[in-house]
Amino acid sequence: MNLVYYILGISTVAFNLNDFNFNQSIVYSQGRAINTWTNIINHANLGIKVMHECNAHNFHLDLVVVKLSSTNG
């Protein structure tokens, strides 16, 4: 089974298949979605998209630099 995941991972990277989209969700009559494998794949794809973005871990300097007030009286 690990070989299947390995091959799927290699083909995903090799062919740039990082945007699978499964929109079929099973919904209760109350409107809540039942978590299925398609939901898990969609959540994993969201994580892959975030990690592939260029600025995922870079913050603007305006947001990082904070002016600290003096607390020494």
SULFEN-V790191 format. One record per residue. RES is the residue in one letter. SS is DSSP state (H for helix, E for strand, - for the rest). PSI is psi in whole degrees, -180 to 180 (none if undefined). Layout:
BEGIN
res = <RES	RES>
ss = <SS	SS>
psi = <PSI	PSI>
END
This chain:
BEGIN
res = <M	N	L	V	Y	Y	I	L	G	I	S	T	V	A	F	N	L	N	D	F	N	F	N	Q	S	I	V	Y	S	Q	G	R	A	I	N	T	W	T	N	I	I	N	H	A	N	L	G	I	K	V	M	H	E	C	N	A	H	N	F	H	L	D	L	V	V	V	K	L	S	S	T	N	G>
ss = <-	H	H	H	H	H	H	H	H	H	H	H	H	H	-	-	-	-	-	-	-	-	-	-	-	E	E	-	-	-	-	-	E	E	-	-	H	H	H	H	H	H	H	H	H	H	H	H	H	H	H	H	-	-	-	-	-	-	-	-	H	H	H	H	-	-	-	-	-	-	-	-	->
psi = <-35	-32	-37	-45	-37	-48	-40	-40	-43	-44	-32	-43	-42	-38	11	46	59	23	56	146	114	106	5	108	142	128	134	167	-22	-7	-3	142	142	125	124	-179	-31	-36	-39	-41	-41	-42	-38	-39	-35	-41	-39	-42	-42	-42	-24	-12	145	-42	32	-33	9	129	151	146	-28	-32	-27	-42	122	132	118	135	153	135	11	19	none>
END
